[in-house]
Every structure is written in C-alpha cells, then in structure tokens.
Amino acid sequence: MTPAINSAKRAGIAFQVHEYTHEPTAESYGMEAAEKLGIAAEQVFKTLVLKLDSKQLAVGVVPVTGQLNLKQIAKAAGAKKAAMAQPDEVERTTGYVLGGVSPLGQKKRLATFIDCSADAFATIYVSAGRRGLEIELAPKDLQALSQAQLAPILA
C-alpha cells in the first residue's frame, strides 16, 4: 500500500492498481508504464512538481506523450513564472521518489493542475506512489481527490 492508494480507498472511489516490473534503465517512466501495461500513452499522465515565482510549489499532471507548458501553468496558478522544482525538494515535499510521484497522498498538499486533455478519457493512469505502480481512476475523481483545477497546461 502507498499513501496514494490509501487516499483513493478512504475516498471510496472506483480505481484499479496496475503493477509492472520497472526497468532501472527506462528513459521515461510514463512511456515504460504505457508499454508494459499495454495502454495508450495518451492515457498515462505524469506528475511534475514546479516552483512558482521562485517560492511556492505546485503540481502539473500532463500526458506522458507531451510536455508541460511552464507559462500556461504559471498563468493557471496566478503566478508570473514557473520552473521545475529541484529533485530533493520534490521528494521531501511529496514523500515520493522521482518517477513515482503521485498527485494523490502527498505529504504536503500542493496546488494541483491537470491538463484538460484528461477529460477525453473515462479513466486515466497516474503513479500510485512508486516506480512500477500505476493507479487507474476517472479524471473527475482525481480532480476531486487532489483538489485540482483542469487547465490547458500542455505545450
């Protein structure tokens, strides 16, 4: 069990956990998940942590097939600029290791933004809190559980 899975269980939402053997040599954790689970890569979303205006942290959740648009997420968050957070700060704040950061069950709740392309799917996959573990759930449930806003944040 991970904090992400426990969070979904406590909320009583419908979800499924999918596990696969993570290869340490994988270049993209999300693309590896899509390949190993045999699902469309557009349906697998990565969780990225950023620093807004050089201080406050926020989370962007985008498909693994695309890139996060830093200007768009800054705008959605009401900030002037956004930059990727440092790995040690990400791990310390979320409680997860890189490649296993989940938008659910983080140690500290951060402002979260999910790319609006998630709405095109009945379910999406996000990290369940460790490499090789994905949680499949409805985008509206992810939005509710993470108190996220939908926004066009894809580059």
C-alpha positions in Angstrom: 0.0 0.0 0.0 1.1 3.5 -0.7 -0.3 6.9 0.5 -1.9 7.4 -3.0 -3.7 4.0 -2.9 -4.8 4.6 0.7 -6.1 8.1 -0.3 -8.3 6.5 -3.0 -9.5 3.8 -0.7 -10.5 6.3 2.0 -12.4 8.3 -0.5 -14.4 5.3 -1.6 -13.9 5.9 -5.3 -13.6 3.3 -8.1 -10.0 2.6 -9.0 -7.7 -0.1 -10.1 -4.0 -0.6 -9.3 -1.7 -1.9 -12.1 1.8 -3.2 -11.3 4.7 -3.9 -13.7 8.4 -4.6 -13.3 10.2 -1.3 -13.6 13.5 -1.4 -15.5 16.1 0.9 -14.0 17.4 1.8 -17.5 14.0 3.1 -18.6 14.3 6.6 -20.0 10.7 7.6 -19.5 8.8 6.2 -16.5 5.4 7.1 -18.1 6.2 5.6 -21.5 7.5 2.5 -19.8 4.2 2.2 -17.9 2.2 2.5 -21.1 4.3 -0.1 -22.9 4.4 -2.6 -20.1 0.6 -2.3 -19.3 -0.4 -2.2 -23.0 -2.3 1.0 -22.8 -2.4 4.2 -24.9 0.4 6.5 -23.8 -2.0 9.5 -24.1 -4.0 7.9 -21.2 -0.9 7.8 -18.9 -0.2 11.0 -17.0 3.0 12.2 -15.3 3.1 14.2 -12.2 5.5 17.1 -12.3 6.4 19.4 -9.4 7.2 23.1 -10.1 8.2 26.2 -8.2 6.1 29.2 -8.9 7.7 32.7 -8.7 10.7 31.1 -7.1 9.0 30.0 -3.8 5.6 28.2 -3.8 5.4 24.6 -5.1 2.6 23.3 -7.4 1.8 20.1 -9.3 1.2 19.7 -13.0 -0.4 16.5 -14.3 0.1 16.0 -18.1 0.1 13.1 -20.6 3.4 11.4 -20.9 3.3 12.0 -24.6 3.6 15.8 -24.1 5.5 18.4 -22.3 4.3 20.8 -19.5 3.9 24.4 -20.7 5.5 26.4 -17.9 3.9 29.7 -19.0 0.5 28.1 -19.1 0.7 26.5 -15.6 2.1 29.8 -14.2 -0.9 31.6 -15.7 -3.3 28.9 -14.3 -1.8 29.3 -10.9 -1.9 33.1 -10.9 1.9 33.3 -10.9 4.3 35.2 -13.2 6.6 32.3 -13.8 7.2 28.6 -13.1 10.3 26.4 -13.2 10.8 22.7 -12.4 11.4 22.1 -8.7 14.7 20.6 -7.5 14.6 16.8 -7.1 15.4 16.8 -3.4 12.7 19.4 -2.7 10.2 17.3 -4.7 11.0 14.1 -2.7 11.0 16.0 0.6 7.7 17.8 0.0 5.7 14.9 -1.7 7.2 11.9 0.2 7.7 10.1 -3.1 10.8 9.3 -5.2 11.2 10.8 -8.7 9.5 8.5 -11.2 7.0 7.5 -8.5 5.5 10.9 -7.6 1.7 10.6 -7.4 -0.7 13.5 -7.3 -2.5 11.7 -4.5 -1.4 11.2 -0.9 1.4 13.7 -0.9 2.9 14.6 2.5 2.1 18.3 1.8 -1.0 19.2 -0.3 0.1 21.4 -3.2 -1.9 23.4 -5.7 -2.6 20.9 -8.5 -3.4 21.4 -12.2 -4.5 18.6 -14.5 -4.3 19.1 -18.2 -7.8 19.4 -19.7 -7.0 16.5 -22.2 -7.7 14.2 -19.2 -11.4 14.8 -19.7 -11.3 12.9 -23.1 -10.9 9.6 -21.2 -13.2 7.6 -19.0 -10.1 6.7 -16.9 -6.5 7.8 -16.8 -3.4 6.3 -15.2 -1.1 8.2 -12.8 1.6 7.0 -10.5 0.4 5.1 -7.4 3.4 6.2 -5.4 6.3 4.2 -6.6 8.0 3.2 -9.8 6.2 0.3 -11.4 2.9 1.0 -9.8 0.0 2.9 -11.5 -3.5 3.8 -10.3 -6.3 4.0 -12.9 -9.2 6.3 -12.0 -11.7 8.6 -13.5 -10.3 12.1 -14.2 -13.1 13.7 -12.2 -12.2 11.5 -9.2 -8.5 12.5 -9.5 -9.6 16.2 -9.7 -11.7 15.9 -6.6 -9.2 13.9 -4.5 -6.3 16.2 -5.4 -8.5 19.4 -5.3 -7.1 20.1 -8.7 -8.1 22.5 -11.4 -8.4 21.5 -15.0 -6.4 23.8 -17.2 -4.7 23.8 -20.7 -1.1 23.3 -19.5 0.2 21.1 -22.3 2.9 22.6 -24.5 
